[in-house]
Amino acid sequence: MNKATAYEYFLRLDSFQDFVVSDYETTLDNIITKMKEGSEEPYNILSGYVIYLQTNYDISTATLKARIITAKNFLEYYDCHN
């Protein structure tokens, strides 16, 4: 992975973190813990993230899809799935 790709992933994850802070008023670490405990549903969070992106950013469908896939992969990495 080159620097530009790494930076793009950083921006995508930063956007996801901004969503969590904005909508859930907590940190990304805390939301991961809540998902693992079962008190938060990963798919509800991802659905909310889609709405957040559509409402707050003027991005293309391809960019929206890439950001959701990155967030989903991030959550899967931390074993936050059903």
C-alpha positions as CSV (number, residue, x, y, z in Angstrom):
1,M,0.0,0.0,0.0
2,N,1.4,3.4,-0.9
3,K,1.1,6.6,1.1
4,A,-1.8,7.9,-1.0
5,T,-3.9,4.8,-0.4
6,A,-3.1,4.8,3.3
7,Y,-4.1,8.4,3.6
8,E,-7.4,7.7,1.8
9,Y,-8.2,4.9,4.3
10,F,-7.3,7.3,7.1
11,L,-9.8,9.9,5.7
12,R,-12.5,7.2,5.4
13,L,-12.0,6.0,9.0
14,D,-11.9,9.6,10.2
15,S,-15.2,10.2,8.6
16,F,-16.7,7.2,10.3
17,Q,-15.2,8.3,13.7
18,D,-16.8,11.8,13.1
19,F,-20.2,10.1,12.6
20,V,-19.9,8.0,15.8
21,V,-18.9,11.1,17.8
22,S,-21.7,13.1,16.3
23,D,-24.6,10.6,16.4
24,Y,-23.7,8.4,19.3
25,E,-21.7,11.0,21.4
26,T,-19.1,8.4,22.2
27,T,-15.7,7.2,20.9
28,L,-15.1,4.6,18.3
29,D,-13.6,2.3,21.0
30,N,-16.8,2.6,23.1
31,I,-19.1,1.9,20.2
32,I,-17.0,-1.2,19.3
33,T,-17.3,-2.4,22.9
34,K,-21.1,-1.8,22.8
35,M,-21.4,-3.9,19.6
36,K,-19.4,-6.7,21.1
37,E,-21.7,-6.7,24.1
38,G,-24.7,-6.7,21.9
39,S,-26.2,-3.4,23.0
40,E,-25.5,-1.8,19.6
41,E,-26.3,-3.4,16.2
42,P,-23.5,-3.1,13.6
43,Y,-26.0,-2.9,10.7
44,N,-28.0,-0.1,12.3
45,I,-24.8,1.8,12.8
46,L,-23.8,1.3,9.2
47,S,-27.2,2.4,8.0
48,G,-27.0,5.5,10.1
49,Y,-23.6,6.2,8.6
50,V,-25.1,6.0,5.1
51,I,-27.7,8.6,6.1
52,Y,-25.0,10.7,7.8
53,L,-22.9,10.7,4.7
54,Q,-25.8,11.5,2.4
55,T,-26.9,14.4,4.6
56,N,-23.6,16.0,5.4
57,Y,-21.4,15.4,2.3
58,D,-21.9,15.9,-1.4
59,I,-20.2,12.7,-2.5
60,S,-20.6,10.4,-5.4
61,T,-22.2,7.0,-5.1
62,A,-18.8,5.3,-5.6
63,T,-17.3,7.4,-2.7
64,L,-20.3,6.5,-0.5
65,K,-19.9,2.9,-1.3
66,A,-16.1,3.0,-0.6
67,R,-16.6,4.7,2.8
68,I,-19.2,2.1,3.9
69,I,-17.1,-0.8,2.8
70,T,-14.1,0.6,4.7
71,A,-16.3,1.1,7.8
72,K,-17.7,-2.4,7.4
73,N,-14.3,-4.0,7.0
74,F,-13.1,-2.0,10.1
75,L,-15.9,-3.4,12.2
76,E,-15.3,-6.9,10.9
77,Y,-11.7,-6.6,11.8
78,Y,-12.8,-6.0,15.4
79,D,-15.2,-8.9,15.2
80,C,-18.3,-6.6,15.3
81,H,-20.8,-8.5,13.2
82,N,-23.7,-10.8,13.6
